[in-house]
Amino acid sequence: MSTSTTLDGARTGSTPVVLGGTRAALWLFGTVLLGVALYYFIGIDQGATSVFGNDTHVHEFVHDARHFLGFPCH
């Protein structure tokens, strides 16, 4: 005898999320903006070319992630 129970009429599968065109464009823009910012801070910001000048805190904070993802930094 099985101890698991199921609800009658329970849905199986997923329900799609329907977004309007403007809302979908805003989500796409926000996602791309976040991706570009993460790419900059992990892959490009290296102290000498940093938007923060000679401050290397961001570089040191993501240093191991940079090497793990294959970005050279030395």
N, C-alpha and C positions, 0 to 999 in steps of 0.2 A: 504494500500500500504506500502510495506517495504522500509525503507530508506537505508538498507544495500545493498552493491553491492559486487559482486564477480568477480574475474578475470577469463576469459575463459581460460581453460587449466591449472589452478593453481593446484599444487600438494596437495594432502591431505595425511598426514602421515609423517613419518620421513625417512630420508635417512641414511643408515648405514655408519659409518666411517670404511674404510678398511685400516688396518695397516699391514705392512710386519712383519715377525717374529721377526727380530732384533729390530725394532721400538716398537713393542708390548712388548718385553722383557724389553726394557729400561723404558717404561712407568710403567710396573709392578714393576720393581726394585725401581724406584723413588717413586712410591706410597707407597710401603712397607717401604722404608727408612723413608719417612715422617711420616707414621703411627707409626713406632717404636720410632722415636724421640718425637712425641707428647705424646705417651704413657709414655715414660720415664719422660718427663718434668711435665706431669700432675699427673701421678700415682706413680712414684717411687722416684723422686728427693725430698728428705725431709730434707735437711740441713746436718744432721749427716752423711748420705751416699751420699752426693752430690758430683758430679765431680768438683764442684766449691769450695770445702772445707767448711768452716764455713759460707759462704755467703748464706743467705736465701732469696735473692731477688726473685729468680724464684719460690720458695715455696710460698712466700707471694703473688706473682702476680697471681698464679693459685689456691690459697687457697680455694676460694668459689667454683670454678669449681671442685676441688678435692672432696669436700663434696657432691656436687650435683651429681657427677658420682658414689658415693658410696665408695670412697677410704678413709680409716682412715688416719689421719695425726697427731694425738696427742697420 
